[in-house]
Structure formats: structure tokens, C-alpha cells
């Protein structure tokens, strides 16, 4: 049996006593990342903020939500020709039933969706990049008052449109969907509709990158100004966990290794690899304290999903009416955004989405042997059914480490390492000839 047992450290790599950083970038993804434009993002933001309101319940056909939805659709459609027929776009209408809270009567609403079809007919995976199109002012029920929503969440929608523009020209194995949700501020309505539809129809959603408030680098109160950090929120205990899955998690100590947490780690590794002067901060929460976002309905339906959000929020320009009070300008206006920061956050999304969409499927039925006591650890798995792999990385980290610390490469579907499973966590990911890595899979205990 032929095995390759050399160790690849994650960036940074320590080859000598002095730290050296070795970064390997795929030239195709590097080129796509370089095409993300702060000027394009700025134009999208100013266009979106120019609508009087993008409130979910706005019926203003000229200056409200319906007009904003047509604007996003027109942008998506302008990218279709570059895709060679692989991209389609639509406004998908649906009804939100009255809920007695933020939906006072049954309401006709819509999501705006562009779909970039994967070129591998055997690859049914779908990766979603999303933001929410609806905006609000202080009164969440005010559907007519001015609510520019430049950052919340014009920034997320701008990133979605820019990724659609850049990625439309390239081919990917898996399908990528670019979604501008409605109804986030009214209770995650658009995301709930799509997540429920995906579950009912059996979509293979392999990851959701939800972007909400990603365009500001200056905080209120603390006055921190920093455009080099971004947060990724990911769930710890899966919302959709079964009792059997909970028992397996408890027995293996996998509280920090949900599918969404693996997705967050992946985005950190790949994002920092391709985007300079950016640090991805992993936040061990589903969302901000006692708050939520459009990733949540996908988590409830068992899909891996995370939220991307700026590091330093400014609450003078979030959920506030546009006004000047005591010499202070309130309101979510474009002039309070950092478009270079938004470019970098968008580029992180692109690097991760493109890498995932061209990866092979993740290894299947990943197991770690528990047959007898040993200071070695043996992992085994099955080859993915999607894509062609060059080999696999067995990942390892100390139990207290947030990120994977070592990568062991093998061309086989089993590997024994001289490290005790008592002291380390492991996972396995596939890698293609081009170096595209799949999401990591945490092993379940098994005897052989």
C-alpha cells in the first residue's frame, strides 16, 4: 500500500526557527479575486440607497421594494451573456402569511435569484451567496418612510451582485446561487421560504454564505477604525441535530465541529490566503448576541450556513431614521461606508465560493478507529461520489485550537498517525489535481 506521510502546516508554515509564510494561490481564483471592484460596489450601493425605501411591505412601484427588485434583476441579467448561457435570473414571488407580528396581512413578496449552473452534470451541489434586499428605519413597520439601507443590507446585496458579475465568466463544477432575500427585517421570511423549498425538493445545499452588514469599518461608541478584520458567525450545536447525532457529538467531544463551523474555518483559511490585509475572526455564535440573520432558516433545515458581518458596527447608521440630531447625522447612508473594506469582504466571499464550487465532494463515511487502546489514531473513509480527487488531507489540531494546525496528505482512503485521539481532533478533506479542497468532515467513532 502506497502512502504519502509528509506534513503540510497551514499558513503560516514553520520551516526553520524563524517563521516564514508560504502562500499557494490558484492563479484562476487569484484572477477572479482581483476583478472585485470597489467602484462597482459603490455604484450598486448608491443605486440601492436612492430608492425611498426597500421595506418588505412597500408597494411603491417606482421608488420602493418592487422597483429595487427589478433593479437587482436587471443587474443579474446584464451578466447573463458573459456566462455563455449558464446563468439565469428571476424574481421569485411567494406569499408571506400574516403572523400577527411584523406581517399584518397576507403579503405578496419576492426574492431575486441568479443561478450559475455548474458544468459537471454529476455534481448536484449548490452553494448560496446571499444578502437581504429589504431595509428599515427605526419603526420596523413603517413601509413608506425613507430607509436607504446602504449598509444594512445594501452592502450584502452589492457583494452578491459583484460576485455574480465576476463569477459569471467562469465555469464551476457545482452550481452557485446568488440571492437577494426579502423579509429579513420582518422575520427572515425570504430565507425561510427558500430554505423550506430546498428541503422539500431535496436540494443538495452544501454551504450558505450569508452577508449582512459588511460595509462599514468604524464603530460607534468605541470609535474603533479598522478595515482589516471581518467576523464569521457559525453555530456550535446544530439546530437540526437529532438525538442520535447529539449522542455521537457528546461521545466524541465535537461541540466545536459542526458542519457550519467547518465552513467558517474554510472561509477563514481560503479568504486569508487570497485577500491581503484581512483577518477573518471566527465568532462561536450563530449570530450576534440575541440577534439573527438569514442563515438561520437554512440551519434549521440541516444545511451548513454562516453569517459574514463587519467587525465594528456603527449603530448611529443602523435601524435609525435619517436625521440630524444634536449635530449628529443618523441614518444608513452611503457616505458612512468604507468601499475598500467592502471590496475585501466581497473578495473573501468570492475566494471561498469559487474554491468550494470547483472542489470535489467531501470524503464520505469518515471514521476514526476505536478498536483497542492506542496512542496512535487511524482514520478511514470512502472516496467522494462527486469529482475526481488527487488525494486527501487528514487535518489535525489540538483540542483548544480554533483552526486546523497540520495537514497530512495521502492518496489512500486510510491513514494512521502517531498522535493520540485523546489529545487531538481530526478531520478529512479531499483535494483535486488543481488543489481545490473540499469542506472538512469530522470523523465518527467506529470499530474495524
NORQUIKA-V982234 format. One record per residue. N is the residue number from 1. RES is the residue in one letter. SS is DSSP state (h for helix, s for strand, l for the rest). NEAR is the number of other ideal C-beta (glycine too) atoms within 10 Angstrom. Layout:
BEGIN
n;res;ss;near
N;RES;SS;NEAR
N;RES;SS;NEAR
END
This chain:
BEGIN
n;res;ss;near
1;X;l;5
2;X;l;6
3;X;l;13
4;X;l;11
5;X;l;12
6;X;l;8
7;X;s;12
8;X;s;13
9;X;s;13
10;X;l;18
11;X;l;12
12;X;l;11
13;X;s;14
14;X;l;11
15;X;l;10
16;X;l;6
17;X;l;5
18;X;l;6
19;X;l;9
20;X;s;9
21;X;l;8
22;X;l;11
23;X;l;11
24;X;l;9
25;X;l;14
26;X;l;19
27;X;h;8
28;X;h;13
29;X;h;23
30;X;h;12
31;X;h;12
32;X;h;21
33;X;h;25
34;X;h;11
35;X;h;15
36;X;l;24
37;X;l;15
38;X;h;16
39;X;h;9
40;X;h;19
41;X;h;25
42;X;h;18
43;X;h;16
44;X;h;23
45;X;h;24
46;X;h;16
47;X;h;17
48;X;h;25
49;X;h;22
50;X;l;14
51;X;l;26
52;X;l;19
53;X;s;24
54;X;l;32
55;X;l;29
56;X;l;28
57;X;l;23
58;X;l;24
59;X;l;12
60;X;l;17
61;X;l;10
62;X;l;8
63;X;l;16
64;X;l;20
65;X;h;25
66;X;h;19
67;X;h;16
68;X;h;29
69;X;h;22
70;X;h;13
71;X;h;21
72;X;h;28
73;X;h;18
74;X;h;11
75;X;h;24
76;X;h;25
77;X;h;14
78;X;h;14
79;X;h;20
80;X;h;17
81;X;h;11
82;X;h;15
83;X;h;19
84;X;l;11
85;X;l;8
86;X;l;19
87;X;s;22
88;X;s;14
89;X;s;20
90;X;s;14
91;X;s;16
92;X;s;15
93;X;s;11
94;X;s;16
95;X;s;10
96;X;s;22
97;X;l;10
98;X;l;12
99;X;l;12
100;X;l;7
101;X;l;10
102;X;l;17
103;X;l;19
104;X;l;12
105;X;l;8
106;X;l;10
107;X;s;19
108;X;s;11
109;X;s;24
110;X;s;22
111;X;s;24
112;X;s;27
113;X;s;22
114;X;s;29
115;X;s;20
116;X;s;28
117;X;l;17
118;X;l;21
119;X;l;15
120;X;l;19
121;X;l;8
122;X;l;10
123;X;l;22
124;X;l;16
125;X;s;24
126;X;s;20
127;X;s;24
128;X;s;29
129;X;s;26
130;X;s;32
131;X;s;30
132;X;s;32
133;X;l;29
134;X;l;28
135;X;l;30
136;X;l;25
137;X;l;21
138;X;l;13
139;X;l;12
140;X;l;16
141;X;l;13
142;X;l;16
143;X;l;20
144;X;l;14
145;X;l;15
146;X;l;17
147;X;s;30
148;X;l;24
149;X;l;30
150;X;l;24
151;X;l;29
152;X;l;26
153;X;l;33
154;X;h;32
155;X;h;33
156;X;h;34
157;X;h;31
158;X;h;32
159;X;h;31
160;X;h;34
161;X;h;28
162;X;h;26
163;X;h;25
164;X;h;27
165;X;h;21
166;X;h;23
167;X;h;25
168;X;l;21
169;X;l;16
170;X;l;20
171;X;l;15
172;X;l;24
173;X;l;22
174;X;l;26
175;X;s;23
176;X;s;27
177;X;s;21
178;X;s;29
179;X;s;25
180;X;s;31
181;X;s;32
182;X;l;30
183;X;l;27
184;X;l;27
185;X;l;22
186;X;l;23
187;X;l;17
188;X;l;21
189;X;h;26
190;X;h;29
191;X;h;29
192;X;h;20
193;X;h;21
194;X;h;25
195;X;h;26
196;X;h;14
197;X;h;13
198;X;h;20
199;X;h;17
200;X;h;9
201;X;h;7
202;X;l;7
203;X;l;19
204;X;s;14
205;X;s;21
206;X;s;25
207;X;s;26
208;X;s;28
209;X;s;30
210;X;s;29
211;X;s;32
212;X;l;27
213;X;l;25
214;X;l;29
215;X;l;29
216;X;l;25
217;X;l;22
218;X;s;20
219;X;l;17
220;X;l;15
221;X;l;10
222;X;l;9
223;X;l;9
224;X;l;13
225;X;s;10
226;X;l;14
227;X;l;20
228;X;l;12
229;X;s;16
230;X;s;25
231;X;s;22
232;X;s;24
233;X;s;24
234;X;l;26
235;X;l;24
236;X;l;15
237;X;l;12
238;X;l;20
239;X;l;16
240;X;l;14
241;X;l;15
242;X;l;10
243;X;h;7
244;X;h;8
245;X;h;16
246;X;h;12
247;X;h;11
248;X;h;15
249;X;h;19
250;X;h;10
251;X;h;11
252;X;h;17
253;X;l;12
254;X;l;19
255;X;l;12
256;X;l;18
257;X;l;21
258;X;l;22
259;X;h;23
260;X;h;26
261;X;h;24
262;X;h;24
263;X;h;25
264;X;h;30
265;X;h;25
266;X;h;24
267;X;h;26
268;X;h;22
269;X;h;19
270;X;h;24
271;X;h;25
272;X;h;18
273;X;h;21
274;X;h;22
275;X;l;22
276;X;l;11
277;X;l;10
278;X;l;18
279;X;s;13
280;X;s;23
281;X;s;13
282;X;s;17
283;X;s;16
284;X;l;13
285;X;l;14
286;X;l;22
287;X;l;21
288;X;l;16
289;X;l;5
290;X;l;6
291;X;l;12
292;X;l;16
293;X;l;28
294;X;l;30
295;X;l;30
296;X;h;20
297;X;h;25
298;X;h;29
299;X;h;23
300;X;h;18
301;X;l;20
302;X;l;17
303;X;l;25
304;X;l;25
305;X;s;32
306;X;s;31
307;X;s;31
308;X;s;30
309;X;s;24
310;X;s;27
311;X;l;21
312;X;l;19
313;X;l;19
314;X;l;21
315;X;h;11
316;X;h;17
317;X;h;24
318;X;l;18
319;X;l;18
320;X;l;18
321;X;l;15
322;X;l;15
323;X;s;12
324;X;s;9
325;X;s;10
326;X;l;5
327;X;l;5
328;X;s;9
329;X;s;14
330;X;s;20
331;X;l;23
332;X;l;30
333;X;l;17
334;X;h;19
335;X;h;10
336;X;h;18
337;X;l;28
338;X;l;20
339;X;h;19
340;X;h;13
341;X;h;26
342;X;h;30
343;X;h;23
344;X;h;23
345;X;h;30
346;X;h;31
347;X;h;24
348;X;h;29
349;X;h;27
350;X;h;26
351;X;h;25
352;X;h;29
353;X;h;26
354;X;h;25
355;X;h;24
356;X;h;25
357;X;h;25
358;X;l;24
359;X;l;30
360;X;l;26
361;X;l;22
362;X;l;23
363;X;l;26
364;X;s;15
365;X;s;12
366;X;s;23
367;X;s;18
368;X;s;20
369;X;s;19
370;X;l;17
371;X;l;10
372;X;l;6
373;X;l;7
374;X;l;14
375;X;l;10
376;X;l;11
377;X;s;22
378;X;s;17
379;X;s;26
380;X;s;19
381;X;s;22
382;X;s;11
383;X;l;15
384;X;l;19
385;X;l;11
386;X;l;22
387;X;l;21
388;X;l;12
389;X;l;21
390;X;l;14
391;X;s;15
392;X;s;28
393;X;s;23
394;X;s;27
395;X;s;26
396;X;s;22
397;X;s;19
398;X;s;12
399;X;l;10
400;X;l;7
401;X;l;12
402;X;l;15
403;X;l;14
404;X;l;22
405;X;l;14
406;X;s;18
407;X;s;18
408;X;s;21
409;X;s;17
410;X;s;18
411;X;l;12
412;X;l;13
413;X;l;18
414;X;s;17
415;X;s;21
416;X;s;15
417;X;s;18
418;X;l;9
419;X;l;16
420;X;l;12
421;X;l;22
422;X;l;11
423;X;l;11
424;X;s;17
425;X;s;22
426;X;s;25
427;X;s;24
428;X;s;27
429;X;s;24
430;X;s;27
431;X;s;18
432;X;l;17
433;X;l;10
434;X;l;13
435;X;l;14
436;X;l;24
437;X;s;21
438;X;l;27
439;X;l;20
440;X;l;25
441;X;s;22
442;X;s;21
443;X;l;24
444;X;s;16
445;X;s;13
446;X;s;14
447;X;l;8
448;X;l;9
END
